[in-house]
């Protein structure tokens, strides 16, 4: 892999400022989803080695928590500058291990870097407050304290930004972190560790470990010294993380889990605009996005026209490996994702849905699946009921605002929802009545560093990003100062 800064390509874990291999020489291959060639091998650490990472983070915390906020800010900004300097290399690494087109990979690097800059500055504004006292002679207030060591468990679909969104908030607050990235996409995390080292982060602040997934998760989450756990992944695994956290004591927990996002097209829309937004909301990252438009509901009066234009737009999407020119849709991540995608389309076809474009593996072979539009979908079809992590799109009609609200809310998930329309009364009704934590109106871009990202119901707990993103990593400490020479009122 040709990089301008070759040292970014690391095949070792990073603990206490040192690069570490597996004690028993266990390793796992990392493959390029575009052609399934091996990019490299990374070590699978033992339980004891993962505990060593927690040891290091705990030692570093005793100093980092008292480091002045301005100094924490400066340290993070050095890391941010290095990310910007090496953004092209980081995008190449991400694209090769994840399979997303290079254009999208560059976007993720910029998005991920924005959290570091934002939280670096917010470190200087992590204020407590003064409370008007109800106690004679006393002064009341609060301070924000870092909780301690944070375990960050991140997914393969956004292997760079999901780390920075968590780690930037934790480090800015005064916590230290142990990152456990997905073993399918470890190189982005290890490149971040290299840049953390170059930026001069003290040893133990930022650690990256890999290991057998269930063992690594339970070792980190079950360690009493780990005081905060932030996980992004499937709802099923998120429930296991929550159970493991509960079994090991009471600790801070943030879960960003699955989604089944509705995309609602009202009858007064500009159809061309709605189609453009729907394509972007569904097919970026090859549909492997928890915020992807999963079920597209179209007002019945506009249904036929929308389906025609949407089908034409999807048919024009260009499929290919990450480094091909002008690629819109890359491969799926692995064989399991490919098989699940094909099975959902076949299930919908058997149950009466119509395929207007795609509906089959792509001619490129491998893990490429043709961008697909499935219409007349209904409850009971897997493509309607389940989160579709692939380039397949489910479309159906609705008859009224109450009808589409009921249909949209008929899911265990509650992460993101999209609305396209013009009437503010209908739009605001949907914003309030949709059981989703984030609602994007007339646009596909709605996340960012200042935004509280997270879900309701089975889509998770807590928020990442914005000032709310400090919550998993801080405690509010209250104090009452009495006997300060303040006159005491006597009735």
Backbone torsions as a table, in degrees:
resi	resn	phi	psi	omega
1	UNK	NA	119.0	-175.3
2	UNK	-85.1	116.6	178.2
3	UNK	-127.1	147.0	174.8
4	UNK	-68.2	-29.6	179.3
5	UNK	-120.9	77.2	-169.3
6	UNK	-57.6	-24.9	-177.5
7	UNK	-64.2	-13.4	177.5
8	UNK	-67.8	-23.0	-179.3
9	UNK	-86.4	101.2	-175.1
10	UNK	-113.1	143.5	178.3
11	UNK	-123.4	25.6	177.6
12	UNK	-130.3	155.6	174.2
13	UNK	-78.7	167.6	-173.6
14	UNK	-129.0	112.0	-176.8
15	UNK	-133.4	126.7	174.6
16	UNK	55.5	38.1	177.2
17	UNK	79.0	10.4	-178.8
18	UNK	-129.3	148.9	177.4
19	UNK	-84.7	132.7	-167.0
20	UNK	-130.0	136.7	174.6
21	UNK	-103.9	177.9	-179.5
22	UNK	-79.0	136.0	180.0
23	UNK	-63.1	-33.4	-178.8
24	UNK	-103.8	16.6	175.5
25	UNK	65.4	15.7	176.9
26	UNK	-72.1	139.8	178.5
27	UNK	-148.6	169.0	179.5
28	UNK	-137.8	144.5	179.4
29	UNK	-81.5	143.1	173.9
30	UNK	-111.9	126.0	-174.0
31	UNK	-113.9	154.1	173.1
32	UNK	-81.2	116.8	-178.1
33	UNK	-61.3	-21.0	-178.2
34	UNK	-68.2	-37.8	-177.8
35	UNK	-136.6	3.4	177.7
36	UNK	62.0	21.6	172.0
37	UNK	-78.4	153.4	-178.0
38	UNK	-81.5	124.8	177.3
39	UNK	-84.5	-30.8	-178.1
40	UNK	169.0	-177.0	178.1
41	UNK	-125.2	146.1	177.5
42	UNK	-127.7	151.4	-176.3
43	UNK	-76.0	145.8	172.4
44	UNK	-105.6	106.1	-172.6
45	UNK	-73.0	161.9	176.0
46	UNK	-85.6	168.7	176.9
47	UNK	-58.4	-42.6	-178.6
48	UNK	-63.8	-38.0	179.4
49	UNK	-67.4	-37.2	177.3
50	UNK	-65.7	-36.8	176.6
51	UNK	-65.7	-32.1	175.8
52	UNK	-62.6	-37.3	176.8
53	UNK	-62.8	-40.3	176.9
54	UNK	-66.3	-40.2	174.9
55	UNK	-53.1	-49.4	-176.8
56	UNK	-63.6	-43.3	179.7
57	UNK	-64.2	-38.1	179.6
58	UNK	-66.3	-42.2	177.7
59	UNK	-62.9	-44.8	-178.2
60	UNK	-65.0	-32.0	-178.6
61	UNK	-62.3	-35.8	-176.7
62	UNK	-61.7	-23.6	176.1
63	UNK	-99.1	-46.1	-174.2
64	UNK	-61.3	-35.5	-177.5
65	UNK	-61.7	-28.4	-179.3
66	UNK	-98.8	1.8	177.1
67	UNK	-67.8	130.2	-178.5
68	UNK	-54.1	145.0	-176.8
69	UNK	-57.0	-38.2	-179.8
70	UNK	-63.5	-34.0	178.7
71	UNK	-73.9	-38.7	174.9
72	UNK	-61.3	-41.6	177.9
73	UNK	-58.3	-48.7	-177.6
74	UNK	-63.0	-39.0	179.1
75	UNK	-63.0	-45.9	179.4
76	UNK	-65.0	-38.0	180.0
77	UNK	-67.0	-30.5	173.4
78	UNK	-63.7	-41.5	176.3
79	UNK	-62.9	-41.1	178.9
80	UNK	-61.2	-42.5	179.8
81	UNK	-62.7	-38.2	178.5
82	UNK	-68.4	-37.7	176.6
83	UNK	-61.7	-45.8	179.0
84	UNK	-62.6	-38.0	-179.1
85	UNK	-65.2	-35.9	-175.0
86	UNK	-110.2	26.3	-174.8
87	UNK	-59.7	-39.1	-178.8
88	UNK	-64.2	-44.7	178.4
89	UNK	-62.8	-43.0	-179.9
90	UNK	-62.5	-37.6	178.3
91	UNK	-66.8	-38.6	177.7
92	UNK	-62.5	-47.9	178.1
93	UNK	-56.7	-48.7	-177.5
94	UNK	-62.4	-45.4	-177.6
95	UNK	-63.3	-41.1	-178.4
96	UNK	-67.9	-40.4	-176.1
97	UNK	-83.1	-26.1	-176.5
98	UNK	-101.8	-29.2	178.2
99	UNK	95.0	-5.5	-179.2
100	UNK	-74.5	148.2	-179.6
101	UNK	-53.5	148.5	-174.8
102	UNK	-58.4	-34.9	178.3
103	UNK	-60.6	-43.3	178.5
104	UNK	-69.1	-36.7	178.9
105	UNK	-62.4	-41.5	176.9
106	UNK	-61.4	-39.9	177.6
107	UNK	-61.9	-40.4	179.1
108	UNK	-65.9	-38.5	178.8
109	UNK	-62.5	-45.1	178.3
110	UNK	-63.5	-41.8	178.0
111	UNK	-62.4	-47.1	-179.5
112	UNK	-63.1	-41.4	179.8
113	UNK	-63.0	-31.8	-176.9
114	UNK	-62.0	-30.4	179.6
115	UNK	-68.8	-34.9	-179.9
116	UNK	-66.9	-45.2	179.1
117	UNK	-64.2	-43.3	-176.3
118	UNK	-64.9	-48.4	-178.1
119	UNK	-72.5	-27.6	175.0
120	UNK	-57.5	-46.7	179.8
121	UNK	-72.4	-35.1	178.9
122	UNK	-67.0	-20.9	176.9
123	UNK	-56.4	-31.6	-179.5
124	UNK	-83.8	-1.0	-179.4
125	UNK	-125.4	20.6	-180.0
126	UNK	-83.9	74.4	-168.0
127	UNK	-92.6	151.8	164.3
128	UNK	-86.5	-161.3	-179.9
129	UNK	-147.8	159.2	173.9
130	UNK	-95.0	134.0	-179.4
131	UNK	-108.0	129.0	175.7
132	UNK	-60.2	123.9	-169.5
133	UNK	-78.5	139.9	171.5
134	UNK	-106.0	4.2	-177.0
135	UNK	-112.2	125.9	-179.6
136	UNK	-56.8	131.2	173.4
137	UNK	77.0	6.9	-175.0
138	UNK	-117.1	152.3	171.7
139	UNK	-114.3	133.8	-174.7
140	UNK	-118.2	149.7	176.8
141	UNK	-174.7	-177.3	178.7
142	UNK	-136.7	154.9	168.3
143	UNK	-131.0	156.6	177.8
144	UNK	-101.3	123.9	-178.7
145	UNK	-111.8	140.1	173.6
146	UNK	-69.0	144.2	-175.0
147	UNK	-78.3	-29.4	-178.0
148	UNK	135.1	-139.9	-179.7
149	UNK	-74.5	134.4	178.3
150	UNK	-117.5	131.3	173.3
151	UNK	-95.7	125.4	-178.3
152	UNK	-116.1	115.7	-177.2
153	UNK	-114.0	117.5	-166.6
154	UNK	-121.8	158.6	-172.8
155	UNK	-96.1	176.2	-177.5
156	UNK	-89.3	-13.2	-174.4
157	UNK	-80.1	-28.6	174.1
158	UNK	-132.4	75.6	-168.4
159	UNK	-73.1	-11.6	177.9
160	UNK	-102.5	-54.9	-171.9
161	UNK	-68.7	-31.1	179.8
162	UNK	-69.8	-22.8	174.5
163	UNK	-78.1	-50.0	-175.4
164	UNK	-65.2	-35.9	-179.9
165	UNK	-61.7	-37.7	178.8
166	UNK	-81.2	-52.1	-172.1
167	UNK	-65.7	-36.4	-179.2
168	UNK	-61.8	-44.1	178.8
169	UNK	-65.1	-43.9	-178.2
170	UNK	-63.7	-49.0	-178.4
171	UNK	-66.4	-39.5	178.5
172	UNK	-62.4	-34.5	-179.0
173	UNK	-76.3	-14.5	-178.9
174	UNK	106.5	7.4	176.5
175	UNK	-85.9	167.8	169.4
176	UNK	-117.1	160.2	-170.0
177	UNK	-133.4	148.9	166.2
178	UNK	-121.0	116.6	-178.0
179	UNK	-97.0	131.2	172.3
180	UNK	-118.7	93.7	-179.6
181	UNK	-76.1	168.9	173.6
182	UNK	-65.3	138.2	-178.0
183	UNK	-69.9	-16.4	176.2
184	UNK	-71.1	-28.4	-173.9
185	UNK	-135.9	66.1	-175.6
186	UNK	-87.3	-18.7	-167.8
187	UNK	-69.9	-30.0	176.1
188	UNK	-64.7	-42.0	179.1
189	UNK	-64.3	-41.8	-178.8
190	UNK	-70.2	-32.2	173.7
191	UNK	-65.5	-38.0	175.7
192	UNK	-62.2	-39.2	177.6
193	UNK	-62.9	-41.0	177.6
194	UNK	-60.5	-43.3	-179.5
195	UNK	-70.3	-33.5	175.0
196	UNK	-61.5	-40.1	178.0
197	UNK	-64.6	-44.9	-179.9
198	UNK	-66.1	-30.9	-179.9
199	UNK	-76.8	-8.3	177.7
200	UNK	85.0	23.1	174.0
201	UNK	-63.2	131.7	-179.2
202	UNK	-58.0	147.3	178.7
203	UNK	-54.1	139.3	177.4
204	UNK	93.0	-14.7	-179.4
205	UNK	-69.7	-43.8	-174.1
206	UNK	-129.3	110.6	-178.0
207	UNK	-120.6	143.6	178.0
208	UNK	-125.8	122.8	-179.5
209	UNK	-126.1	152.0	173.5
210	UNK	-130.8	151.3	178.0
211	UNK	-175.7	173.3	175.6
212	UNK	-50.3	126.6	-165.1
213	UNK	-54.5	-49.2	-177.0
214	UNK	-67.4	-42.9	179.0
215	UNK	-62.0	-46.3	-178.1
216	UNK	-62.2	-43.3	179.1
217	UNK	-61.4	-49.9	-175.8
218	UNK	-67.4	-32.8	177.5
219	UNK	-65.5	-45.5	180.0
220	UNK	-69.5	-53.6	-174.3
221	UNK	-66.3	-31.8	-177.4
222	UNK	-83.3	-4.2	-179.6
223	UNK	-79.3	125.5	-176.5
224	UNK	-63.2	-23.2	-180.0
225	UNK	-77.8	-17.1	175.1
226	UNK	-80.1	114.2	-173.5
227	UNK	-101.8	-9.9	177.6
228	UNK	-143.0	141.0	177.6
229	UNK	-128.8	126.0	175.6
230	UNK	-123.1	120.8	-174.5
231	UNK	-125.9	136.8	168.8
232	UNK	-124.2	127.7	-179.2
233	UNK	168.6	-157.4	-176.2
234	UNK	-73.0	156.6	177.7
235	UNK	-62.8	-38.0	-179.3
236	UNK	-60.6	-48.1	-179.7
237	UNK	-71.0	-34.6	177.3
238	UNK	-59.0	-37.6	176.9
239	UNK	-65.0	-37.7	177.2
240	UNK	-65.8	-39.6	177.4
241	UNK	-62.1	-45.0	-180.0
242	UNK	-62.4	-40.6	178.3
243	UNK	-64.1	-43.4	179.6
244	UNK	-65.0	-38.0	178.7
245	UNK	-66.1	-42.4	-179.8
246	UNK	-65.7	-34.4	-178.2
247	UNK	-71.9	-19.1	-175.2
248	UNK	-106.6	13.4	179.3
249	UNK	122.8	-166.6	179.2
250	UNK	-106.7	119.6	-179.4
251	UNK	-144.4	163.7	178.2
252	UNK	-67.3	140.4	-176.0
253	UNK	-140.8	127.4	173.7
254	UNK	-126.0	127.8	-177.5
255	UNK	-127.2	122.1	173.4
256	UNK	-114.4	108.3	-166.0
257	UNK	-115.1	-152.4	-171.4
258	UNK	-73.2	174.2	179.3
259	UNK	-145.1	162.0	174.4
260	UNK	-145.8	64.8	-166.4
261	UNK	-67.2	126.6	170.3
262	UNK	-81.1	147.3	175.2
263	UNK	-126.1	109.8	-170.1
264	UNK	-105.2	122.2	179.2
265	UNK	-107.8	107.3	-178.8
266	UNK	-78.9	168.8	-169.6
267	UNK	-80.0	-4.4	-179.1
268	UNK	-107.0	16.5	-174.5
269	UNK	-77.8	161.4	162.2
270	UNK	-80.9	111.7	-172.9
271	UNK	-61.1	-39.0	-179.6
272	UNK	-63.0	-40.0	178.0
273	UNK	-66.6	-43.2	-179.7
274	UNK	-62.2	-39.9	178.6
275	UNK	-64.8	-44.2	179.8
276	UNK	-59.8	-45.1	-178.8
277	UNK	-67.4	-41.0	-178.1
278	UNK	-63.9	-41.2	179.6
279	UNK	-63.1	-44.4	179.9
280	UNK	-66.2	-39.7	-177.7
281	UNK	-70.9	-23.7	-177.6
282	UNK	-94.8	-42.4	-162.4
283	UNK	-103.9	-3.8	175.6
284	UNK	-67.0	149.3	-173.6
285	UNK	56.3	31.8	-179.1
286	UNK	56.1	29.5	-179.2
287	UNK	79.8	2.5	-177.0
288	UNK	-91.1	66.5	-173.1
289	UNK	-145.8	129.3	-178.4
290	UNK	-65.5	-18.8	177.7
291	UNK	-97.0	3.7	-178.2
292	UNK	-62.0	144.9	176.6
293	UNK	-64.0	111.6	-172.0
294	UNK	-96.3	-39.5	179.6
295	UNK	-129.8	119.0	-178.4
296	UNK	-100.4	116.1	-180.0
297	UNK	-104.8	124.3	-175.4
298	UNK	-121.6	134.1	175.9
299	UNK	-53.8	133.8	-170.5
300	UNK	-56.4	-35.1	-178.9
301	UNK	-65.0	-22.1	-178.8
302	UNK	-111.5	5.0	-170.6
303	UNK	-62.0	-52.8	-177.1
304	UNK	-60.9	-44.7	-179.5
305	UNK	-66.3	-39.7	178.6
306	UNK	-63.2	-48.0	-178.2
307	UNK	-58.4	-42.6	179.7
308	UNK	-60.3	-49.8	-176.2
309	UNK	-71.1	-38.3	179.5
310	UNK	-64.7	-42.6	178.5
311	UNK	-60.7	-43.7	179.1
312	UNK	-62.4	-40.8	-179.0
313	UNK	-67.6	-41.8	-179.5
314	UNK	-66.9	-36.7	179.4
315	UNK	-62.3	-23.1	-178.4
316	UNK	-87.1	-8.6	-179.4
317	UNK	-63.5	137.2	-176.4
318	UNK	-98.0	125.3	-177.2
319	UNK	-104.0	138.5	177.6
320	UNK	176.4	174.7	176.5
321	UNK	-67.3	161.9	-170.4
322	UNK	-54.8	-37.0	-171.6
323	UNK	-95.7	3.0	173.2
324	UNK	-71.2	155.5	-177.4
325	UNK	-70.4	138.2	170.1
326	UNK	55.6	39.6	178.5
327	UNK	-80.8	135.7	176.2
328	UNK	-101.3	-35.6	-174.4
329	UNK	-131.3	125.5	178.4
330	UNK	-97.3	-164.4	-179.8
331	UNK	-78.4	166.3	167.9
332	UNK	-75.5	164.5	-169.0
333	UNK	-71.0	-38.7	-176.3
334	UNK	-159.0	178.1	-176.1
335	UNK	-62.0	-38.3	-179.5
336	UNK	-62.5	-40.4	178.2
337	UNK	-66.2	-40.6	177.9
338	UNK	-62.8	-46.5	-178.5
339	UNK	-63.3	-42.7	-180.0
340	UNK	-63.4	-38.1	178.6
341	UNK	-63.5	-48.6	179.8
342	UNK	-62.3	-39.6	-178.9
343	UNK	-66.0	-37.8	179.2
344	UNK	-66.9	-39.5	177.9
345	UNK	-66.8	-44.4	179.6
346	UNK	-62.6	-39.4	178.3
347	UNK	-62.2	-44.8	179.3
348	UNK	-64.4	-40.9	179.2
349	UNK	-61.6	-45.2	-179.9
350	UNK	-63.1	-29.3	-175.6
351	UNK	-96.0	12.2	169.5
352	UNK	105.6	0.0	177.0
353	UNK	-73.3	160.8	180.0
354	UNK	-109.2	141.7	176.5
355	UNK	-104.2	115.2	-178.3
356	UNK	-95.5	-19.1	173.4
357	UNK	-160.0	146.3	178.3
358	UNK	78.2	-136.6	179.7
359	UNK	85.1	19.1	-177.7
360	UNK	-158.3	161.1	174.1
361	UNK	-57.1	148.0	-179.4
362	UNK	-75.5	154.8	-179.0
363	UNK	-62.3	-18.9	178.2
364	UNK	-68.3	-18.6	179.8
365	UNK	77.0	-161.4	179.8
366	UNK	59.0	-134.1	-177.9
367	UNK	-100.7	22.8	176.4
368	UNK	-88.6	130.0	176.4
369	UNK	-123.3	138.3	-176.5
370	UNK	-64.4	135.0	172.9
371	UNK	-55.3	130.5	-165.4
372	UNK	-130.5	139.6	171.3
373	UNK	-117.3	123.9	178.3
374	UNK	-115.9	120.9	-176.6
375	UNK	-109.3	168.4	-179.5
376	UNK	56.3	39.0	177.5
377	UNK	-77.4	161.7	-175.9
378	UNK	-153.0	160.8	174.5
379	UNK	-54.3	145.7	-176.2
380	UNK	99.2	-17.1	173.0
381	UNK	-89.9	138.1	-178.6
382	UNK	-59.7	-36.3	-177.9
383	UNK	-66.2	-23.9	178.1
384	UNK	-88.8	-42.7	-171.4
385	UNK	-83.1	-29.9	-171.8
386	UNK	-104.4	161.0	170.8
387	UNK	-72.1	125.2	-177.2
388	UNK	-100.0	101.7	179.0
389	UNK	-90.9	70.6	-178.6
390	UNK	-173.8	174.1	-176.0
391	UNK	-84.3	51.0	179.6
392	UNK	-124.5	137.7	-168.7
393	UNK	-125.9	127.5	-177.1
394	UNK	-105.1	128.0	-175.1
395	UNK	-129.6	138.8	174.2
396	UNK	-152.0	170.0	-176.8
397	UNK	-99.8	159.0	171.0
398	UNK	-135.5	162.3	-171.6
399	UNK	-110.0	-21.6	-178.5
400	UNK	-158.2	169.0	178.9
401	UNK	-62.1	-44.1	178.4
402	UNK	-61.7	-38.4	-179.6
403	UNK	-62.7	-47.1	-176.0
404	UNK	-73.2	-31.7	176.1
405	UNK	-63.9	-44.3	178.9
406	UNK	-63.0	-43.1	-179.6
407	UNK	-66.9	-44.4	-178.7
408	UNK	-62.8	-40.3	-176.4
409	UNK	-80.0	-7.7	-177.0
410	UNK	-81.1	66.9	179.7
411	UNK	-159.5	153.8	176.5
412	UNK	-73.8	-16.0	-174.5
413	UNK	-89.4	160.8	179.3
414	UNK	-158.2	51.1	-177.1
415	UNK	-91.8	-79.6	-174.2
416	UNK	-122.5	152.1	174.1
417	UNK	-141.1	152.8	179.7
418	UNK	-124.7	143.3	177.0
419	UNK	-133.2	132.7	172.5
420	UNK	-119.8	119.9	-179.4
421	UNK	-177.6	-178.8	-176.9
422	UNK	-124.8	-29.4	-176.4
423	UNK	-77.5	120.4	-174.8
424	UNK	-66.7	-30.3	179.5
425	UNK	-66.4	-41.6	177.9
426	UNK	-69.2	-41.7	-179.1
427	UNK	-61.8	-46.7	-176.6
428	UNK	-71.3	-31.4	173.7
429	UNK	-60.2	-43.3	179.4
430	UNK	-67.2	-42.5	178.8
431	UNK	-54.8	-42.9	-175.8
432	UNK	-80.5	-33.2	-172.0
433	UNK	-95.9	-13.8	175.2
434	UNK	-75.2	130.0	-178.4
435	UNK	-85.8	59.8	179.5
436	UNK	-134.3	142.0	-172.6
437	UNK	-75.3	-20.8	-179.0
438	UNK	-134.7	128.8	179.8
439	UNK	-125.0	121.4	178.5
440	UNK	-105.0	127.4	-177.2
441	UNK	-111.2	122.8	175.0
442	UNK	56.2	38.4	177.0
443	UNK	-172.2	158.3	-179.9
444	UNK	-101.4	-25.3	-178.7
445	UNK	-90.0	117.4	179.3
446	UNK	-142.9	-3.6	179.0
447	UNK	-100.8	169.6	179.8
448	UNK	163.9	172.5	-174.5
449	UNK	-57.1	-38.5	-178.0
450	UNK	-81.3	-0.9	-168.1
451	UNK	-95.6	134.7	174.2
452	UNK	-78.0	98.8	-174.9
453	UNK	-92.9	130.6	177.5
454	UNK	168.1	-178.7	-172.8
455	UNK	-129.8	171.3	174.1
456	UNK	-110.6	170.5	175.3
457	UNK	53.0	-134.0	-176.3
458	UNK	-76.0	3.4	177.9
459	UNK	-90.1	1.1	168.9
460	UNK	134.4	-174.8	179.8
461	UNK	-134.4	141.8	174.7
462	UNK	79.3	179.2	-177.1
463	UNK	-134.7	151.1	172.5
464	UNK	-121.3	145.0	-176.5
465	UNK	89.2	156.3	179.6
466	UNK	64.4	-175.9	179.3
467	UNK	-64.8	-27.0	177.4
468	UNK	-64.0	-24.3	-178.7
469	UNK	-67.1	-14.5	174.6
470	UNK	-76.4	-20.8	-170.0
471	UNK	-57.1	-43.9	180.0
472	UNK	-65.0	-16.8	-171.2
473	UNK	-113.7	6.7	-179.1
474	UNK	-135.6	156.7	170.2
475	UNK	-120.3	143.9	174.2
476	UNK	-89.9	117.2	178.6
477	UNK	-103.3	125.3	179.6
478	UNK	-96.0	143.1	173.4
479	UNK	-132.9	150.5	175.9
480	UNK	-127.3	113.5	-179.7
481	UNK	-101.4	110.7	178.3
482	UNK	-106.6	172.5	175.5
483	UNK	54.1	49.7	-179.3
484	UNK	-103.4	16.8	-179.1
485	UNK	81.3	9.3	177.8
486	UNK	-80.3	133.3	-179.0
487	UNK	-55.8	135.6	178.9
488	UNK	-97.6	131.8	178.9
489	UNK	-75.9	131.7	175.0
490	UNK	-116.3	125.2	-179.2
491	UNK	-64.7	NA	NA
